[in-house]
């Protein structure tokens, strides 16, 4: 919270907040974002003096705060950088200090905005089921070639119920695979998700005796 005392009465306050959620994906950003203040004034504080807002960025990839080309506005905007697919999230930190026309300043208030990279592209290249061995083999790829990327087979439907999936083995080069033995044939589709945000679904593509 930011508190200032412009004229000796009970102080007005400003709560700084980020107007975008931390869970959004940078690749989907379509507009500038706004750092906003939420003003609340005590009714016993008449004639509040003019306020100036001093925003600064303290960490993270550098962005330009701009509302009418000024970082002294109450709600500056910025355009977020687009992170590479598979990159680590980036945290932007901002500080706000409010000063009135009597040159009385608030304590600084802080906020952060977390940017997430775009999701990778997951492709299921094969879903094979062998009836006699009750073996389900799934192969898939991720557009991000990295040993840190994991693909996960989600719980899938089988006649009369569901079966848990599991983590595919990372074979390198973006390829992943998993084989489950002693499972009924899947009903409908199976879904593979990625730790980088992507997902794909597919029915059984090859049925063998």
Secondary structure by P-SEA (a helix, b strand, c coil): ccccccccccbbbbbbbbccccccccccccbbbbbbbbbbbccccccccbbbbbbbbccccbbbbbccccccccbbbbbbccccccccbbbbbbbbbbbccccccccccbbbbbbbccbbbbbbcbbbbbccccbbbbbbccccccccbbbbbcccccccbbbbbbbcccccccccccccccccccccbbbbbbccccccccccccccc
